[in-house]
Amino acid sequence: MKVIIDLCVVPLGVGLSVSKYVAACQKIINDAGLSSELHAYGTNIEGEWDAVFEAVKQCHEKVHEMGAPRITTTIKVGTRTDRDQTMADKVSSVKEKL
């Protein structure tokens, strides 16, 4: 099943800047071959359910490996069964109506 998620991984106990952790997660997502869009407060990711959630798991493992003792993650998940829809499709639909 295809899924689109909005992922926000926040390492705790590592200081104010988290960009190196975000970059490490982005590399995992890219290496998994998933389509993604980085934004100011997270990353939108699309792909097959198992591949997307395996990448989320790997992000947690990597961020802990980098020294974060605790992580809080927010995930919004969307699926459709009536048709295929990409992140770009969703954005285009809104832009057409503006």
N, CA, C and O atoms as a GROMACS GRO file, in nm:
protein
  392
    1MET      N    1   0.084  -0.117   0.000
    1MET     CA    2   0.000   0.000   0.000
    1MET      C    3   0.089   0.124   0.000
    1MET      O    4   0.188   0.130   0.073
    2LYS      N    5   0.054   0.221  -0.082
    2LYS     CA    6   0.127   0.348  -0.087
    2LYS      C    7   0.083   0.436   0.028
    2LYS      O    8  -0.032   0.430   0.073
    3VAL      N    9   0.177   0.518   0.076
    3VAL     CA   10   0.151   0.606   0.188
    3VAL      C   11   0.225   0.738   0.167
    3VAL      O   12   0.332   0.741   0.106
    4ILE      N   13   0.167   0.844   0.217
    4ILE     CA   14   0.234   0.973   0.226
    4ILE      C   15   0.235   1.009   0.374
    4ILE      O   16   0.132   1.006   0.440
    5ILE      N   17   0.354   1.042   0.426
    5ILE     CA   18   0.363   1.082   0.566
    5ILE      C   19   0.429   1.219   0.577
    5ILE      O   20   0.504   1.262   0.490
    6ASP      N   21   0.398   1.284   0.687
    6ASP     CA   22   0.469   1.404   0.728
    6ASP      C   23   0.544   1.365   0.854
    6ASP      O   24   0.482   1.331   0.955
    7LEU      N   25   0.676   1.369   0.849
    7LEU     CA   26   0.761   1.320   0.956
    7LEU      C   27   0.838   1.435   1.020
    7LEU      O   28   0.897   1.518   0.951
    8CYS      N   29   0.835   1.440   1.153
    8CYS     CA   30   0.914   1.537   1.228
    8CYS      C   31   0.982   1.462   1.342
    8CYS      O   32   0.918   1.426   1.440
    9VAL      N   33   1.112   1.440   1.329
    9VAL     CA   34   1.192   1.370   1.429
    9VAL      C   35   1.268   1.476   1.509
    9VAL      O   36   1.343   1.555   1.452
   10VAL      N   37   1.249   1.477   1.640
   10VAL     CA   38   1.313   1.577   1.725
   10VAL      C   39   1.398   1.507   1.831
   10VAL      O   40   1.345   1.448   1.924
   11PRO      N   41   1.530   1.515   1.816
   11PRO     CA   42   1.618   1.459   1.919
   11PRO      C   43   1.618   1.549   2.043
   11PRO      O   44   1.624   1.672   2.032
   12LEU      N   45   1.612   1.488   2.158
   12LEU     CA   46   1.613   1.564   2.284
   12LEU      C   47   1.745   1.541   2.355
   12LEU      O   48   1.806   1.434   2.345
   13GLY      N   49   1.789   1.643   2.427
   13GLY     CA   50   1.912   1.632   2.504
   13GLY      C   51   2.038   1.650   2.422
   13GLY      O   52   2.145   1.603   2.460
   14VAL      N   53   2.025   1.720   2.306
   14VAL     CA   54   2.141   1.737   2.218
   14VAL      C   55   2.174   1.884   2.192
   14VAL      O   56   2.259   1.913   2.108
   15GLY      N   57   2.109   1.975   2.261
   15GLY     CA   58   2.132   2.116   2.238
   15GLY      C   59   2.026   2.175   2.146
   15GLY      O   60   1.927   2.110   2.113
   16LEU      N   61   2.048   2.299   2.106
   16LEU     CA   62   1.947   2.372   2.029
   16LEU      C   63   1.943   2.336   1.881
   16LEU      O   64   1.835   2.323   1.824
   17SER      N   65   2.057   2.318   1.819
   17SER     CA   66   2.060   2.290   1.676
   17SER      C   67   2.041   2.141   1.651
   17SER      O   68   2.108   2.057   1.711
   18VAL      N   69   1.949   2.109   1.560
   18VAL     CA   70   1.924   1.968   1.527
   18VAL      C   71   1.949   1.940   1.379
   18VAL      O   72   1.915   1.832   1.331
   19SER      N   73   2.008   2.035   1.307
   19SER     CA   74   2.022   2.019   1.161
   19SER      C   75   2.107   1.898   1.123
   19SER      O   76   2.078   1.836   1.021
   20LYS      N   77   2.209   1.863   1.200
   20LYS     CA   78   2.290   1.746   1.163
   20LYS      C   79   2.208   1.617   1.175
   20LYS      O   80   2.232   1.522   1.101
   21TYR      N   81   2.112   1.614   1.266
   21TYR     CA   82   2.026   1.496   1.282
   21TYR      C   83   1.925   1.489   1.167
   21TYR      O   84   1.896   1.382   1.114
   22VAL      N   85   1.873   1.605   1.131
   22VAL     CA   86   1.780   1.612   1.017
   22VAL      C   87   1.853   1.567   0.890
   22VAL      O   88   1.798   1.491   0.811
   23ALA      N   89   1.975   1.614   0.871
   23ALA     CA   90   2.053   1.576   0.753
   23ALA      C   91   2.078   1.425   0.751
   23ALA      O   92   2.071   1.363   0.645
   24ALA      N   93   2.107   1.366   0.866
   24ALA     CA   94   2.130   1.221   0.872
   24ALA      C   95   2.003   1.145   0.833
   24ALA      O   96   2.010   1.045   0.762
   25CYS      N   97   1.888   1.192   0.880
   25CYS     CA   98   1.761   1.128   0.843
   25CYS      C   99   1.731   1.147   0.695
   25CYS      O  100   1.684   1.055   0.628
   26GLN      N  101   1.759   1.266   0.644
   26GLN     CA  102   1.735   1.291   0.501
   26GLN      C  103   1.820   1.199   0.415
   26GLN      O  104   1.774   1.152   0.310
   27LYS      N  105   1.942   1.172   0.457
   27LYS     CA  106   2.029   1.080   0.383
   27LYS      C  107   1.968   0.940   0.382
   27LYS      O  108   1.972   0.872   0.280
   28ILE      N  109   1.914   0.895   0.495
   28ILE     CA  110   1.850   0.764   0.503
   28ILE      C  111   1.732   0.757   0.407
   28ILE      O  112   1.716   0.659   0.334
   29ILE      N  113   1.652   0.862   0.406
   29ILE     CA  114   1.534   0.866   0.318
   29ILE      C  115   1.578   0.863   0.172
   29ILE      O  116   1.521   0.790   0.091
   30ASN      N  117   1.678   0.942   0.138
   30ASN     CA  118   1.730   0.945   0.000
   30ASN      C  119   1.788   0.809  -0.040
   30ASN      O  120   1.761   0.760  -0.149
   31ASP      N  121   1.867   0.750   0.050
   31ASP     CA  122   1.929   0.620   0.021
   31ASP      C  123   1.825   0.509   0.003
   31ASP      O  124   1.850   0.411  -0.066
   32ALA      N  125   1.709   0.526   0.065
   32ALA     CA  126   1.601   0.429   0.051
   32ALA      C  127   1.528   0.445  -0.082
   32ALA      O  128   1.443   0.362  -0.117
   33GLY      N  129   1.560   0.551  -0.157
   33GLY     CA  130   1.497   0.574  -0.286
   33GLY      C  131   1.356   0.629  -0.275
   33GLY      O  132   1.277   0.619  -0.369
   34LEU      N  133   1.323   0.686  -0.160
   34LEU     CA  134   1.189   0.739  -0.139
   34LEU      C  135   1.180   0.883  -0.189
   34LEU      O  136   1.277   0.958  -0.182
   35SER      N  137   1.065   0.920  -0.238
   35SER     CA  138   1.040   1.057  -0.278
   35SER      C  139   1.012   1.138  -0.152
   35SER      O  140   0.932   1.096  -0.068
   36SER      N  141   1.077   1.254  -0.138
   36SER     CA  142   1.056   1.334  -0.018
   36SER      C  143   1.069   1.482  -0.048
   36SER      O  144   1.129   1.522  -0.147
   37GLU      N  145   1.010   1.561   0.039
   37GLU     CA  146   1.018   1.707   0.033
   37GLU      C  147   1.048   1.756   0.174
   37GLU      O  148   0.965   1.745   0.264
   38LEU      N  149   1.168   1.810   0.193
   38LEU     CA  150   1.206   1.869   0.320
   38LEU      C  151   1.136   2.003   0.333
   38LEU      O  152   1.131   2.081   0.238
   39HIS      N  153   1.081   2.032   0.452
   39HIS     CA  154   1.024   2.164   0.477
   39HIS      C  155   1.072   2.212   0.613
   39HIS      O  156   1.147   2.141   0.680
   40ALA      N  157   1.032   2.330   0.654
   40ALA     CA  158   1.090   2.395   0.771
   40ALA      C  159   1.070   2.317   0.901
   40ALA      O  160   1.152   2.328   0.992
   41TYR      N  161   0.963   2.239   0.911
   41TYR     CA  162   0.935   2.167   1.034
   41TYR      C  163   0.915   2.018   1.014
   41TYR      O  164   0.840   1.955   1.088
   42GLY      N  165   0.981   1.962   0.913
   42GLY     CA  166   0.971   1.818   0.891
   42GLY      C  167   0.999   1.781   0.747
   42GLY      O  168   1.057   1.858   0.670
   43THR      N  169   0.956   1.661   0.713
   43THR     CA  170   0.977   1.608   0.579
   43THR      C  171   0.852   1.531   0.536
   43THR      O  172   0.801   1.448   0.612
   44ASN      N  173   0.803   1.559   0.417
   44ASN     CA  174   0.698   1.477   0.357
   44ASN      C  175   0.767   1.364   0.282
   44ASN      O  176   0.865   1.386   0.211
   45ILE      N  177   0.716   1.243   0.297
   45ILE     CA  178   0.774   1.125   0.234
   45ILE      C  179   0.662   1.044   0.172
   45ILE      O  180   0.555   1.029   0.231
   46GLU      N  181   0.688   0.990   0.051
   46GLU     CA  182   0.589   0.902  -0.011
   46GLU      C  183   0.658   0.776  -0.060
   46GLU      O  184   0.775   0.777  -0.099
   47GLY      N  185   0.583   0.667  -0.056
   47GLY     CA  186   0.634   0.539  -0.104
   47GLY      C  187   0.550   0.426  -0.052
   47GLY      O  188   0.441   0.447   0.000
   48GLU      N  189   0.601   0.306  -0.065
   48GLU     CA  190   0.532   0.189  -0.012
   48GLU      C  191   0.542   0.190   0.141
   48GLU      O  192   0.645   0.226   0.197
   49TRP      N  193   0.434   0.150   0.206
   49TRP     CA  194   0.422   0.154   0.352
   49TRP      C  195   0.546   0.099   0.422
   49TRP      O  196   0.605   0.166   0.507
   50ASP      N  197   0.585  -0.024   0.389
   50ASP     CA  198   0.696  -0.088   0.460
   50ASP      C  199   0.827  -0.013   0.440
   50ASP      O  200   0.906  -0.001   0.534
   51ALA      N  201   0.852   0.036   0.320
   51ALA     CA  202   0.975   0.109   0.292
   51ALA      C  203   0.979   0.241   0.368
   51ALA      O  204   1.083   0.278   0.423
   52VAL      N  205   0.868   0.312   0.373
   52VAL     CA  206   0.862   0.440   0.442
   52VAL      C  207   0.884   0.420   0.592
   52VAL      O  208   0.963   0.492   0.654
   53PHE      N  209   0.815   0.322   0.650
   53PHE     CA  210   0.828   0.304   0.794
   53PHE      C  211   0.960   0.238   0.834
   53PHE      O  212   1.005   0.253   0.947
   54GLU      N  213   1.022   0.166   0.743
   54GLU     CA  214   1.157   0.115   0.768
   54GLU      C  215   1.255   0.232   0.774
   54GLU      O  216   1.346   0.233   0.856
   55ALA      N  217   1.236   0.332   0.687
   55ALA     CA  218   1.321   0.451   0.690
   55ALA      C  219   1.302   0.528   0.820
   55ALA      O  220   1.400   0.579   0.876
   56VAL      N  221   1.179   0.538   0.868
   56VAL     CA  222   1.154   0.604   0.996
   56VAL      C  223   1.228   0.532   1.109
   56VAL      O  224   1.289   0.596   1.194
   57LYS      N  225   1.222   0.401   1.108
   57LYS     CA  226   1.293   0.321   1.209
   57LYS      C  227   1.444   0.347   1.201
   57LYS      O  228   1.510   0.366   1.303
   58GLN      N  229   1.497   0.347   1.080
   58GLN     CA  230   1.640   0.372   1.062
   58GLN      C  231   1.679   0.513   1.107
   58GLN      O  232   1.788   0.532   1.160
   59CYS      N  233   1.591   0.609   1.087
   59CYS     CA  234   1.617   0.746   1.136
   59CYS      C  235   1.631   0.744   1.288
   59CYS      O  236   1.724   0.804   1.343
   60HIS      N  237   1.541   0.676   1.356
   60HIS     CA  238   1.549   0.669   1.502
   60HIS      C  239   1.679   0.601   1.545
   60HIS      O  240   1.748   0.648   1.635
   61GLU      N  241   1.711   0.492   1.480
   61GLU     CA  242   1.833   0.420   1.516
   61GLU      C  243   1.956   0.509   1.496
   61GLU      O  244   2.046   0.512   1.581
   62LYS      N  245   1.961   0.581   1.385
   62LYS     CA  246   2.075   0.667   1.353
   62LYS      C  247   2.087   0.783   1.451
   62LYS      O  248   2.196   0.813   1.499
   63VAL      N  249   1.976   0.847   1.482
   63VAL     CA  250   1.978   0.962   1.572
   63VAL      C  251   2.022   0.919   1.712
   63VAL      O  252   2.098   0.990   1.778
   64HIS      N  253   1.977   0.803   1.758
   64HIS     CA  254   2.025   0.750   1.886
   64HIS      C  255   2.175   0.721   1.878
   64HIS      O  256   2.251   0.753   1.970
   65GLU      N  257   2.217   0.661   1.767
   65GLU     CA  258   2.359   0.629   1.747
   65GLU      C  259   2.444   0.756   1.750
   65GLU      O  260   2.560   0.753   1.792
   66MET      N  261   2.387   0.868   1.705
   66MET     CA  262   2.459   0.996   1.703
   66MET      C  263   2.464   1.062   1.841
   66MET      O  264   2.524   1.168   1.857
   67GLY      N  265   2.402   0.999   1.939
   67GLY     CA  266   2.413   1.050   2.075
   67GLY      C  267   2.287   1.106   2.139
   67GLY      O  268   2.290   1.146   2.255
   68ALA      N  269   2.177   1.108   2.067
   68ALA     CA  270   2.053   1.158   2.127
   68ALA      C  271   1.998   1.052   2.222
   68ALA      O  272   1.968   0.941   2.180
   69PRO      N  273   1.984   1.086   2.352
   69PRO     CA  274   1.934   0.988   2.446
   69PRO      C  275   1.783   0.966   2.435
   69PRO      O  276   1.729   0.865   2.480
   70ARG      N  277   1.715   1.064   2.374
   70ARG     CA  278   1.569   1.056   2.364
   70ARG      C  279   1.526   1.124   2.234
   70ARG      O  280   1.588   1.219   2.188
   71ILE      N  281   1.417   1.072   2.176
   71ILE     CA  282   1.363   1.128   2.052
   71ILE      C  283   1.211   1.136   2.066
   71ILE      O  284   1.146   1.044   2.117
   72THR      N  285   1.155   1.246   2.021
   72THR     CA  286   1.010   1.253   2.007
   72THR      C  287   0.980   1.274   1.859
   72THR      O  288   1.041   1.358   1.793
   73THR      N  289   0.886   1.197   1.808
   73THR     CA  290   0.854   1.202   1.666
   73THR      C  291   0.705   1.222   1.646
   73THR      O  292   0.622   1.160   1.713
   74THR      N  293   0.673   1.309   1.553
   74THR     CA  294   0.535   1.329   1.512
   74THR      C  295   0.522   1.280   1.368
   74THR      O  296   0.602   1.316   1.282
   75ILE      N  297   0.421   1.196   1.344
   75ILE     CA  298   0.397   1.143   1.209
   75ILE      C  299   0.248   1.160   1.176
   75ILE      O  300   0.161   1.119   1.252
   76LYS      N  301   0.223   1.221   1.062
   76LYS     CA  302   0.088   1.223   1.005
   76LYS      C  303   0.092   1.128   0.887
   76LYS      O  304   0.185   1.132   0.806
   77VAL      N  305  -0.009   1.043   0.875
   77VAL     CA  306  -0.010   0.938   0.773
   77VAL      C  307  -0.137   0.949   0.689
   77VAL      O  308  -0.247   0.965   0.742
   78GLY      N  309  -0.120   0.939   0.557
   78GLY     CA  310  -0.236   0.936   0.468
   78GLY      C  311  -0.222   0.823   0.367
   78GLY      O  312  -0.116   0.802   0.309
   79THR      N  313  -0.332   0.752   0.347
   79THR     CA  314  -0.337   0.648   0.244
   79THR      C  315  -0.466   0.664   0.164
   79THR      O  316  -0.564   0.721   0.212
   80ARG      N  317  -0.463   0.614   0.042
   80ARG     CA  318  -0.582   0.612  -0.044
   80ARG      C  319  -0.591   0.477  -0.111
   80ARG      O  320  -0.489   0.416  -0.144
   81THR      N  321  -0.712   0.431  -0.130
   81THR     CA  322  -0.730   0.307  -0.205
   81THR      C  323  -0.807   0.329  -0.334
   81THR      O  324  -0.815   0.239  -0.418
   82ASP      N  325  -0.864   0.449  -0.351
   82ASP     CA  326  -0.944   0.474  -0.470
   82ASP      C  327  -0.859   0.511  -0.592
   82ASP      O  328  -0.903   0.493  -0.705
   83ARG      N  329  -0.736   0.564  -0.569
   83ARG     CA  330  -0.648   0.598  -0.680
   83ARG      C  331  -0.509   0.629  -0.626
   83ARG      O  332  -0.492   0.654  -0.507
   84ASP      N  333  -0.412   0.628  -0.716
   84ASP     CA  334  -0.278   0.669  -0.679
   84ASP      C  335  -0.273   0.822  -0.674
   84ASP      O  336  -0.329   0.889  -0.761
   85GLN      N  337  -0.208   0.875  -0.572
   85GLN     CA  338  -0.193   1.019  -0.561
   85GLN      C  339  -0.057   1.049  -0.500
   85GLN      O  340  -0.020   0.992  -0.397
   86THR      N  341   0.017   1.138  -0.564
   86THR     CA  342   0.149   1.174  -0.515
   86THR      C  343   0.141   1.304  -0.436
   86THR      O  344   0.038   1.372  -0.435
   87MET      N  345   0.251   1.337  -0.370
   87MET     CA  346   0.259   1.466  -0.300
   87MET      C  347   0.239   1.579  -0.399
   87MET      O  348   0.168   1.676  -0.371
   88ALA      N  349   0.302   1.567  -0.516
   88ALA     CA  350   0.292   1.672  -0.619
   88ALA      C  351   0.147   1.687  -0.665
   88ALA      O  352   0.101   1.799  -0.687
   89ASP      N  353   0.074   1.575  -0.679
   89ASP     CA  354  -0.067   1.581  -0.718
   89ASP      C  355  -0.147   1.662  -0.617
   89ASP      O  356  -0.230   1.745  -0.654
   90LYS      N  357  -0.122   1.638  -0.491
   90LYS     CA  358  -0.197   1.706  -0.384
   90LYS      C  359  -0.171   1.857  -0.388
   90LYS      O  360  -0.264   1.936  -0.375
   91VAL      N  361  -0.046   1.896  -0.405
   91VAL     CA  362  -0.010   2.038  -0.410
   91VAL      C  363  -0.068   2.102  -0.535
   91VAL      O  364  -0.124   2.212  -0.529
   92SER      N  365  -0.056   2.035  -0.648
   92SER     CA  366  -0.109   2.088  -0.774
   92SER      C  367  -0.259   2.111  -0.767
   92SER      O  368  -0.309   2.210  -0.820
   93SER      N  369  -0.331   2.021  -0.702
   93SER     CA  370  -0.475   2.034  -0.690
   93SER      C  371  -0.513   2.162  -0.618
   93SER      O  372  -0.608   2.231  -0.657
   94VAL      N  373  -0.440   2.194  -0.514
   94VAL     CA  374  -0.467   2.318  -0.440
   94VAL      C  375  -0.428   2.440  -0.523
   94VAL      O  376  -0.503   2.537  -0.529
   95LYS      N  377  -0.310   2.436  -0.586
   95LYS     CA  378  -0.263   2.550  -0.664
   95LYS      C  379  -0.357   2.583  -0.780
   95LYS      O  380  -0.374   2.700  -0.814
   96GLU      N  381  -0.418   2.480  -0.840
   96GLU     CA  382  -0.512   2.502  -0.949
   96GLU      C  383  -0.634   2.583  -0.902
   96GLU      O  384  -0.696   2.654  -0.981
   97LYS      N  385  -0.665   2.571  -0.775
   97LYS     CA  386  -0.784   2.637  -0.723
   97LYS      C  387  -0.754   2.779  -0.673
   97LYS      O  388  -0.846   2.851  -0.635
   98LEU      N  389  -0.630   2.819  -0.673
   98LEU     CA  390  -0.594   2.954  -0.625
   98LEU      C  391  -0.617   3.059  -0.733
   98LEU      O  392  -0.592   3.177  -0.710
   0.00000   0.00000   0.00000
